[in-house]
Amino acid sequence: MHGFPNVGATKEWAARAEREGFTGVLLADSETLVADPYVELTLAATATKRVQLGVAVTNPVTRHPAVTAAAIATVHAESGARAVLGFARGDSALRQLSLKPASVRVFEQAVIDLRRYLGDPMSSIGEVTSTAAPLSWLSHTVSRVPVDVAATGPEVIAVGAVFGDRLTFNLGADVERLRWAIAHARRARSAAGLDPDTISLGAYVDVACAPPGEAVGMVRGSASIFAQFLAEGLRSGVPVSDQDKPVLEAVAAAYSEAQHGQSTAPQAELLPDDFLQRFALCGPADTLLPRVRQLRDLGLDRIVVVPASRDVDASAIDASISAFAQGVIPSL
């Protein structure tokens, strides 16, 4: 389950996710919008025993890869080896500061450096150039933190497939688009001489487990974030239907960072209900379960549940999470 690091609330939020059957909790890293995720993950570790604890996602611009490696390795050590590092080129953490996402080449080098800082020699992947060395304080008795690359476009998917430990797609819940992404990732691994079956694959998906009319409204702001990613991916070769192209282009043109993730944002209001019903998982549990099974059957190991927009009433979000946990998770 994806969420936000909120002071005074994260411990109970993580404990609840564990009780309700989620296998991990991931906190956003966006310094002007939310609190520090590494501090809150360490607090969450004290309230949980089983769930993985991760950042979703950090970037190579606002934090140097060595700083990121030290932070997540600390969470890993203090939690009994339960940490995972979500890593991407950067979105709100950069755009809120008028900075641009890292280039693909800079990002690729950062992924390589991160794995080296975290203790992986990267010896299994051809000729890898990096000046990074393992953090001197790392314990050899604790497993290495996995690096989970979040990707939309074909170039970043290839980077994640070759250099990441895990790859999680930012492409919504559309089965055919995810099928394309999985095939592209497998081809990239094969071309690099790696076994295409040995990388863990997942997808970020907006989820509202509620009556249909209510559910669509809950995901509108959150889905606009991922729709913007898809609009950028469209320009780099991500397959998008003729029906959806003008919608995505309008979202990108209207995007207001000041209302990032809010349902009343201009970009969110441009998303038609039928787009949201296809792009997200919206509706009661009995309609969501077959769609989640479809995603699983594609070859995904996990979905990251993104539960509603930033400005949705907290009680409605809680009810949706509980309905998903009770009506979907036990059947998987």
C-alpha positions, 0 to 999 in steps of 0.5 A, a space after each residue: 500500500 502506498 501512502 504519505 509520511 505524516 507526522 504522528 500517523 504513520 506508525 498506526 497506518 503501517 500497523 493497520 496495513 499489516 493487520 489487513 494483509 498488505 505485504 508492504 507499505 511505501 511512503 512518498 518522498 516529496 519534501 515540500 508536500 510531506 514529511 521525511 519518509 525515512 524517519 517515518 519508515 523507521 518509526 513504522 518498523 517499531 509498530 510492525 513485524 512483517 511488512 516490507 518498508 519502502 520509499 515510493 519513490 525517491 530520485 537521484 537529484 534531491 538526494 545523492 545516491 550515497 545519501 539515499 543508500 545510507 538512509 534506506 540501509 539504516 531502515 533495513 538494519 533497524 527493521 530486521 531487513 525489511 526495507 526496499 528502495 523505490 527509485 525513479 527519475 523524479 516528479 513532485 519532489 523536483 517539479 515543486 522546486 522548479 527542477 527537472 527529472 534526471 535524464 535517462 543516462 543520469 538515472 541509469 548511472 544512479 541506479 548502478 551507483 546505488 546498488 554498488 553503495 548498497 553492497 552489490 558488485 554488479 558483476 553479473 551485468 556486463 561492463 558496469 562503470 561506477 566509482 561507488 564503493 559499498 558503505 563502509 558500515 554495512 553489516 555482512 549479516 544483513 541482506 542487501 536492500 533491493 532497488 525497485 525502479 519505477 518506470 513508464 517509458 521504454 528507456 526507463 523500463 529497460 534501465 529497470 529491467 537490466 539494472 534494478 532488482 525489481 521493476 514497477 510500472 507506472 502505466 495504470 491498470 490497462 492489461 494490454 499496456 502492461 502486457 507490452 511493458 512486461 514484454 519490453 522488460 523481458 526483451 531488455 533483460 535477454 539482450 543484456 544476457 540476463 534471465 528474463 524470469 529473474 526480475 520481480 515485476 509490479 505495477 502502481 495502480 490507483 484503487 478505490 473499493 467503493 460504489 462505482 460513482 463514489 470510487 471514480 471521484 476518489 481516484 481522480 486526483 491521484 490518477 491524474 499524476 499517473 496520467 501525466 506520466 503516461 502522457 510523457 511516456 506517449 512521446 517516447 513510444 508507450 502504446 496509447 489508444 487514439 481515444 486516450 491520446 487527446 485526454 492525456 495531452 490535455 492533462 499534460 498541458 493543464 497540469 498544475 503542480 500547486 494542486 498535485 494529486 488533488 481531485 479538484 486540480 484542473 488536470 484531474 477534472 479533465 479525466 473522463 469517468 470512462 478513462 478512470 474506470 479503465 485506468 484505475 481499479 474503481 468499484 466494489 470488491 466483487 468487480 475488482 477481484 477479477 481485474 486484479 487476477 488479470 494483472 496477476 496472470 500477466 506475470 506481475 508479482 505485486 500491485 502497489 495500491 494507491 488509495 485515493 487522492 490527497 484531498 479525499 476524506 480520510 474516513 472514505 479512504 479508510 473504508 475503501 482500504 478495509 473493503 479491498 483488504 477484506 474483499 480482494 486480498 484473501 482471494 488472491 
